[in-house]
Amino acid sequence: MFNFRLASIQRPLDNVIKISVRHKKFGPAKIPHRKPRWIPMARSKMFVEPPTCTIPQAELDHEKGLHEKYNRRMRALTQYLYEDEAKFSDTGEAGRLEALEEERQHALLLQENEAYNKQIQERRNERLKKEMEEVKSNIQLQLREKEESEQERIARADEYVRKEAVFINQRIEPQDLEAAIINALENPIDPEFALDRDGHIYRGRATKSMKIPVDQREKLTPRGVENEQQNISLQSTN
């Protein structure tokens, strides 16, 4: 026969309160959860009276009056600052007058700037005119110098041509070539020469300086003097 009493003892009790717990992510410790919402307030907290105020009523009234005065004065100060901001800000009356004054000053400055720009333009035109005249004079001077240098170059070229013409006239003709060779072999040219302190030149290694008379000695002349003498002789022949 089945024993109902034993079965009722072994069955878990239905009136046991089960409190859910949560586990830590790491470690074996278990942290209890807060109290469920369906559990009523504890009796130790149900009939606790709130703390009574021990401040006298006169002091509370005085503090209230101070708060009212503070709020009233702060509202007055805020209103004053608001009116002052509206009056003297960029969008107020003073700001509008100041903006008009700035605009007038800006217009005056623009006029002065235009007048100054006109003066600068006039000075610039005068300077450019002077620079143009200087450039023209420099160009004319350069052209004159170029023309003179060209004339000098042509003169040097003419002189060179005249010298070469003299050398060409002294050239050996084909029919006289054999006689010139025989003459050169019979009369060899000695390039050796000597100089003394007075600037006389003695040509040839066999020449004796003491045996040459003084009036027959060859005197060296500077290259510039020789060229001038040649030019004078050429001009006289022309």
C-alpha positions, 0 to 999 in steps of 0.5 A, a space after each residue: 500500500 502506497 504511503 501518502 504521508 511518506 510521499 508528502 514528506 519527500 516532496 519539496 515544500 511549495 511555500 519555500 521562497 526561492 531567491 535567484 542569484 547571479 554568478 560572477 563571470 570569473 571566479 567561484 563566488 556568488 553575488 546575491 541579487 536584489 530583493 524581488 518586487 513581490 516581497 513586501 517591505 520589511 517591518 523594521 522600515 514600515 513604521 519609521 517616522 520621518 525626522 522632525 525639523 528642529 529649526 525655529 519657525 522665526 528663523 525659517 520665516 527670516 530665511 524665506 524672506 532673504 530668499 525672496 529679496 535675493 530673487 527680487 534683486 537678481 531679477 532687477 539686476 538681470 532686467 538692468 543688464 538686459 536693457 543695457 545689452 539691448 541699448 549698447 549692443 550691436 543690435 541696440 540704439 547705441 550700436 545702430 548709431 555707432 554703425 552709422 558713424 563707422 559707415 560715415 568714417 568708412 566713406 570718408 576714408 574711401 574718399 581719401 583713399 581715392 584722392 591718394 590713389 590719384 596722386 600715386 597714379 600721377 606720380 607713377 605716370 611721371 616716373 614712367 615718363 622719366 624712365 621711358 625717356 631714360 630708356 630712349 636715351 640709353 637705347 640711342 647711346 647703345 646704338 651710337 656705341 654699336 655704330 662706332 664699334 661697327 665702324 672700328 670693326 670695319 676699319 680693322 677689317 680694311 686694315 687687315 685686308 690691306 695687309 693681306 693685299 700686300 702679302 698677296 702682292 709679295 706671293 711667289 708666282 708659279 713660274 718663279 717657284 723653282 727660282 725662289 726655292 733655289 734662292 732660299 737654298 743658296 741664301 738660308 735665313 738664320 732666325 737667331 738674333 740678339 738684343 742689347 740694352 739700348 734696344 738694338 737687334 742683331 740678326 743671325 748667329 754669325 753677326 758681330 755686334 761690335 763690327 756693325 756701325 752705330 748708324 747702321 744698327 736696327 732699332 726696335 720700335 713698339 708695336 703701337 708705334 709701328 702700326 701708327 707709322 704703317 697707317 700714316 704711310 698707307 694714308 699717304 699712299 691712298 
